[in-house]
Amino acid sequence: MAKLAEFDFDHELYQRLKSDLGLMDDKAADALARAVNETAKQAKDDLAAQAQRTYAVKKPRFKKAIDMISAKRTRPTATLVVTGRPLLLSDFRYQKNEPGYWGEGVRAKVLKSSKMKEIGDPGRKAFMATFKSGKMTIVQRVGSRRLPLHLLYGPSIPQMIGSQTRVYGVVEEKIQEHLRAELRNQVDKILGR
């Protein structure tokens, strides 16, 4: 479980909100909590969409992996928490191996922008294996014998979404803009504009 982001406010913003509301400044705490919650909901959607655009996951589960702890009147901070284990490499885009000793191993990619890359070392190429459960996964032999097989994994959902260069860092400024816009929207609602 990784705490991805907390959507908080600064006291200067809160004081400006109270002054904008004038005589109705008692509604400022509720307005702030609503604005922070709306921003966190939008951030959850934006982060999931950016991760889906970046990573070559076949069945994206990004949105389900992000939980939100809502802001309240007394605690105007919303938190996004991302959970998840490392995904099997077979959950990403891959091409099956060519059979035989001289054939190529499984090729896979984690990022949509990257090329398919052969997995494994010479003599220990990765290949597809079907287990008794019927699940096909990408595996590699550990020793010189046929068994044991080692399952190959890619990054976890918290690692993908928390990436400063690919997902969170790309969306971060948009989240701040949305918070400012949502605060203006809440003030307008209260003042009946």
N, C-alpha and C positions, 0 to 999 in steps of 0.2 A: 504494500500500500504506500503510495507516494502522494504527498500533499503537493499538488501542482501549483495552485495559486490561491491567494486570498485577495478578494476584492474589497478593499478598504477605502477609507476616505481620509483626507487630511482636515484638520480643524479649521483651516482657512476656508476650505470649500464649504464646510458646515456653517460657518459664520456668514458666508455670503448667501447661502441658502436661506438662513433665518432672516437676513436683512431683505432678501427678495420677497419673502412672504409677508413682511411687515407685521401687521397686527395678528396675523394667523401663524406666528412663529412656533406655536405649540404643535403644529402639524409637521414641523420640519423633520423630526425623528422618524415618523412614519413614511414621509416622502423619501427620505434618504434610504431607509430599509428597502422600500419598493424599487427604487432606482438601482440599488446594488444587486438585488435579486434578479431584476430584468437583465442587467449587464452580465451576471453570471450565467443565466440561461442562454443568452446569445453567445457568450464566450464558449460554452460547452458545444454549441452547434458549429461555431467557427473553427474550433480546435479539431473536432471530428472531421469536418470537411477538408481542412488543410492536410490532416494526416492521411486521409483517403486519396487526396491528390498527389501526395508525396511517396507513399509506400505501396508496393505491389502486392498487397494482401488480397487474396481471393475473396474471402468473406469478411468484410470489415466489421469489426465489433467495437469500434472506437467509442461510439456514443454510449453503449451499454456499460463500458468500463469506467465512465466518468460519473461519479456521484457528487451531488451538491448538498452542502450544509448551508441552509438558508440564513439570511440576515434577519434580525429581529429589531424591534424598536429599541430595546435596551443594548443590543450588540449589533450594530450595523456593519457587520463583516460577513460576507459570503465566502465559502471555501469550496474549491473543486478538488476532489480526491480521486486519483486514478489508481485502479487496481488491475492486476493481471500477471500471469506467469509468462515466461518466454514462449513465443509461438513456435510450433514445429516449422522447420524449413519448408515442409510440404504445404503449409498454409500460404506461402508466398508463390509467386510465379516460378514455374520450373518446366524443364523439358526432360523427358525420360532418357535413361542411358541406352547406349547401343549394347546389345548383349555380346559376350565374349571377352576374352582377356585383352585383346587389342582395341576393343571398342572404347568410345568415350564414356566418361562418367556422367552423372546427372548434372545438368546445368541449371542454375537458379539465379534469381536476383531479388534483392530486398527493396531497393529503391526503383521507382518507375523510370527514373532518368538514367539508370545505369544499364549496362549490357549484361546479357546472360553470361555467367562465368562457371566454368567447370569446377565442381566441388571435389575436394580430396587431393591426396598426394599421388604421385606415380606409384603404381602397385597397390594402392589403397584408395581407389576411386569410390566415390559415393554411388549408391544405386538404390533403386526402389525396392521395397520389401513389403509384402502383404502379410499381416499378422493374423492369427486365428480369429480375431474380432472382425476381420474384413477391412481394417484400416490400412491404407497404403501410406507409408512414410519414407522419407529419405534417410538412409542409414549408411554407416561405414564400418568396416571390420576393425576391431581393436588390435588383434594379434595376427599371427600367421595362420591360425586355424579359422574354420568357418564361423565359429561362435567365440566370443560374444559379439553382438552388434551394438553399435553406439548410435543412438538417435541424434540427429543433427537439428539444432535450434537456431532461430533468428532472434531478433530483439523482442523484448516484451512491450506491451502496449504503453506502460508508463514511460519506458525509455523513448519510444517513438514520439509520443505526444509531448513529453518534456524536453525534446530536443530544441535547444536555443537557435540553432542554425536552420532547422528544417520546418518546425511546426510552431512551438510556443513563441519563439523569438520573432517569427514572421507575423503572427497574429496579435502580439502584445500591444502595439500602438493602436490598432483598430479597437481593441478592448477599451483602452483609455478614452478614445474618442466617443465610443458608445456610452460610457459612463457619464461623460459631460453632457451628451445629447439627452440621455435619459433623465438626468437631473433637471435640465431645462423643461423637459416634457412634464415631469411631475409638478414643477412650480406652475406651469401653465394650467394644468388640470385643477390644482387647488384654487388658483386665482380666477378660474373660469374663462380663460382667454381662448 
